[in-house]
């Protein structure tokens, strides 16, 4: 028994924490930042004001994690973010392909809990910052709602990943809220007052069938006049979760201080919408449905954006500029919403894409005003227009892990964030990021520490693409379609496809590529040819293109839309090969500073087959040397070793002329970076993309096994070799894949 005498008042319990880095905010940006910094050797405290990690991705809000892949709805091929956010999405697909939000909660907590250098304070909200005038932040104070304890966190460096920027705001950092005038950055897409300057919040709900009639009596405060919502006819029983992204409100209010008022209005909308579904009489199929869940907090889109050392703008995105200090990338559309949200009679969003991905500078993540402060997430240094693209969670997470690595580098070297812009430090940071699996589109990994670069590399076989077998379904040419092929400098081989037609047809076929190196918008015509297709069953048709390719690139062999004509497909799926279809066109009706172009999009598996083709000359682009080229995903070439499909137990081997002393081996595999892997609700037909290796053995030159792995499914696998070990060779033997020919995208050996 514990008993204390009465006193006049008591102070809350206090807990003191000291760390190299304090990360405030446990959304996807803050979580990836904190874990990355901890893995890099820094002592990290993560302060999160909610009971779980993930922010808008967590089960309190339940928005899917998405970024540059944009549901495969643009021309950003193989654009899923790399590094830690990729690790999380791939693992979530393996464990949770149905998209259960609470399973993602558990996975994020598991990832954080596994790091010995990371302390996580949940349900703990920062309310005070100690900073001397113009100096660094010394500490923050936070309150835990569950224990009543006060936490004081001191650190060398602080990362504000809180969304609203609570630390940066309290520290006095300059910020913006709302849209800039079009003249400030020359942004012709900048909205006017009629459209509104801020994006609002959203709340979702879920419903389910019970098998028996269920009554619904709405709360008194629920919205009763559903016609107040111009799109009320789009409220149907099948809509749930992220499908209700347009349940948005608050863009005319202060999206920080009015958060609770905005939430209550969204609750009115959600419960009133379900009243409409259940009690309007329009949806008898909803008779046995019950309202299972309504969002506990509103999902915020926009509030404060803080002044970085640089401000990313519309032109940076549309022109796909590559800043010298690129550390992350984005590719979501510039996606702005009317401030009146669900009560607006406008379309609920205006989305405009660039032709490909763009990179984000380190300077946008470093505070201009506070010398030891980074930003991560939606509060970084961007204009309101650019924010329309950078705000999505996978992009925020990708930037967060860049900041985590940057902060760890600062902590280890005792330097301030601004020093990272010096050439040597910046090169070191970019190398660290690329080495950890982070993709920076403008950069290749040139890692002098990788002992594999000193080795001779060989393999049991390599893919030389001469044909894809005609064992797949027929695909109608209901829209223009194309087969993407990786070409090297020189002449273009003939391409034979297999076509059938209900009636004679004349096809004007084209060979296209992108005007931007590494791009996947086929806006450049290289050559054309015309072929006559007689009516009748399937037959081979040879396409000859009089063209030369000057640089490695992906070319698009394009067939026009032709009713009644079909192209035969192949069941063989190969790393770095895709077929696409022209679906939609971006065509602004006024000059808003964005470009017009067609969207060429692949279909998702189990659809999306390659064509059955035969080539006049074999395509060579999958040799074993590709595992050392510094890029671990398709760009201008497949960038990986792929074994011959007939090689049933292929191997890859490294041999050194002199022994090397190694501690670890890093293997990189193909988990299909074109797959968005939406984290919740979407649901996926597979747990692992077919290109990934399932079972393999890693052994030294004497045949001693270092690792024998089964049910492998991740992009990267790090194997410790047991202390320091002398190696004269390594052999990776692949025993089984998840369906496609064996592929390895990279090998690293480190002492």
C-alpha positions, 0 to 999 in steps of 0.5 A: 500500500502506498499512502502520501499525506495531503499537500497544497499541490503536486507537480507532475512526474518528470522524466528526462531524456537525452539523445543525439536526435529528437524526432517529433511526430510519428507519422510515416515521415517521422517513423522512417526518419527515426528508424533510419537514424537509429540504424545509422548509429545515432541515439534517437528519441521519437515523440508521438502524440498518438497511441500508434505510429503511422499518422494518416496511414495508421488505423485512426485515419486509414489512408493508404500509403502512396507516392510517386507510383500514383496507383500506376496512373501516370507515366512514372514507371518503376517509381516506388520509393526505395529504402525503409518505406519500401521495406515496410510496404513489401513486408506489409504486402507479405503479411497483410495483402488484404490491407487490414489497417491494424496489421500495419499498426503492428508492423510499424511498432515492430520496426521501431521496437526492433531498434536498440538505439530508438526510444519511442514515447507514445501519447506524448505531445510537445508543448514547449521548446527551449531555445536561446535567441537565434541559437539552437533548440536545446530541449523540448517538453512534452506531456503524456496523456496516459500517465500524466508525466512530463517528458523533457527531451534534450538533443543535439539535433531536432527533426520536426515531423509533426505535420503542423510543425509544433517544434518549428512554430514554438522555436520561432521558425518562419512559416507560411500558411495558404497559397502564394500569389502567382507572381511570387514563384511564377506559379500559374497554377496558384489558386485564387480566393474563390478556389481557396488557399488551403486543403482541408481534413478528411474523415472516413468510415467503414460499414459491413454486412451483418446477414440480418436487418440492422436499424440506424438511428443517427445522432441528433447532431448528424447532418440531416440535409444531405443535399447540402453536399453537391455530390450526395448522389455519389454516397452509396453503400459500397463507398468506404474508407479511402474511397471517401477521400472527398469527404473534406472540410476545413480549407476556409478555416485555420487548419491547426487551431480549428482542428477539433471544429473541423473534426466535428463537422466531418463527423456530422457529414459521416454520420449524416451520410450513413443516415442517407444510405440507410434511411433514404429508401434508395438503397435497400441493399443496405438493410443488413449493413451496420456502421462499423467504424468512423475515423477517430481523428481527422486526416490532415492535408495541409497547415504550416509549411516552414522556410527551408534553405530552398523552396521547391516550386511548381517549375521544379516539379513540372520541369523535373529539375535535378538539384545538386543536393537531391536526396529524395524524389516525388511523382504524385500529381500536383493535387489541389482541392477546393477549400470548401471541400465537400460543400463545393460545387467544383470537382473535388480535386485538380490533378496535374502531372509532370512527365516523370518524377522529380527530385527534392533538395536537402535544402528543403528539409533544413530550417533557414532560421533554427541552426539544429532543426530539420523538417520532415513530412508535409511541413518542408520548404515548398510552395503551396502548389508544389506541396500539392505533390510532396504532401503524400505519405510515401514521398514524406516517408522517403524524405523522412529517411533522407533526413534521418540519415542526414541527422545521423551524419551530423550527430556523428561528426558534430556538425550542423545541418547546413554543413551537409551542403559542402561537397564532401559531406553531401557526397557522403550523405548521398552515398549513405542513402543509396547504399541503404536502398534509397533511390535518388533518380539522378544518381548512381551509387559509386561506393568505393567501400563496396568490395564487390566492385573489385571482383570478377562477376560471372553467372551460370546464364544470362537472358538474351531476349530473342522471343517471348512465348505465345502462351498468354491470352489475346488482348484486344486493340481497344485502345492504343497499346505498346510493348516497352523494350530496353534498347542499347545504342545502334540499330533497332531490331525488327519486332514480330508480333502475333495478330488476329483480326475479324476484318482486314485492317491497316495498322500504322505502327510506331516506335517511340521513346521519351524525350527525357533520358530515363523518362517513360512518356513516349513523346518522341517518334523514332520511326513508323511502319504500316502493316496490312492485317488480313481477316482471319486467325492469328498470324505473325506480323513483322514490324520493321523500324528504320531507326537508330538509338543513340543512348540506352533507353526504353522504346515503345513499340506502339500499335494503334487502336483497331476494333476487331484486332487482337495481339497475342500475349505471353505468360512470361514475366521478366524483370524490366519488361512491361506492356502499357496502354494509352489511357487518358491524356493530360490537356489543361484548358488554360495556361497553368504551367503544366504540359499536355501529354498522353498517359501510357499505363500498365495493367495490374497483375494478374493482367498486364501481360507482355506481348508474344514477340520475336526479335530480329536480334537478341536484346542484351541488357540482363548480364551479371555485370549489371549487379554492380552498375549502381542502380537497382531498378529499371531506368534506361535499362533493366539494371539487373542480372536475369538468368535464362528462363531455361536455367533451373538453378542459376547462380551468380558468382564473384571472384577476387584475385586477392582475398578480401576481408568482409563483414557483410554481404548485401543482396538486392532483389526485384520486388517490382518497383512499378507496384504501388503496394497500397497499404490498406483497403486496396487489396492485392492478389499476390503476397510477393511479386513474381520477379523476387527470389524465393529460395537461395543459398549464399556460400563462399568459394570453398562451398561453406554456406553463409546463408540458406534462405527460404520464403524470401520476399524483401527487396534487400537482404543483409547477411553478416558473415560472422566477424571479419572473414577472408573471401576469395569468392562468393556464390549465390545459387537461386533455387526458386523464385516466385514465378518469373526468371531469377533476377538479382539487382545488386550485390554489395560486400563490405568490410 
